[in-house]
Amino acid sequence: MTPRTPGAALVIPDSLLAKEATDVLREHSTDLLFNHSIRVYLFAAEQGRQKKLRFDSELLYVAAAFHDLGLIKKFASADERFEVDGANAARQFLSAHNIAEDQVQTVWEAIALHTTPGIPKYMGPEVALLNSGVLLDVVGVGFDQFPAELREEIVAKYPRTNFKGGFVREYFAGFAHKPATTYGTVNAAVCERFMPGFKSPNACDLIAGSPWSH
């Protein structure tokens, strides 16, 4: 594996593992999700460099490459959160390459938690950075703090063609068949927006309806 080094160069890792991860992403993903995933890595890696974090660029790259593959039919389960599906796909990929279990677990956690607010920033650097890269690319968190010239260079190479509307449609399509898995996540609001009559369960109702007498 690539050693953890501060200030890693802002380039896509060129290891065999990273190249094979790119091949998986390219083969199974859409153009929109491919460009999004690469931008997420580049944004995350630069954020790590700015914060002088020691992170494994190869692990971060694999996490970025697989983070949305759970939205793709080939990797989607019937009853797991799409984030878990992507994390499981990454685990299978890394295990097949004989990557150490602690490193596999790091990637699994990064992907599984990448849409969970408030938690990843307190975890290891790869987990925190994947989340921050996603937040920057999807909702613009940290937009003004990221170097504008570099941001524009990244977007020029990996375009955001009709990204806002296109991403929401592809995002929803990835878990439309299992809306119950979005309970307690930001994705429940996406289902409520696109599915007439769908209402995510309310925790208060679940507590009141529990079998406990009081």
ABEGO torsion letter per residue (X at the ends): XBBBBBGBBBBBBABAAAAAAAAAAAAABBAAAAAAAAAAAAAAAAAAAAAGBBBBAAAAAAAAAAAAAAABAAABBAABBAAAAAAAAAAAAAAAAGBBAAAAAAAAAAAAAAABBGAAAABBAAAAAAAAAAAAAAAGBGAAABBAAAAAAAAAABBBBGAAAAAAAAAAAAAAABAAAABGBAAAAAAAAABBGBBBBBAAAAAAABABAX
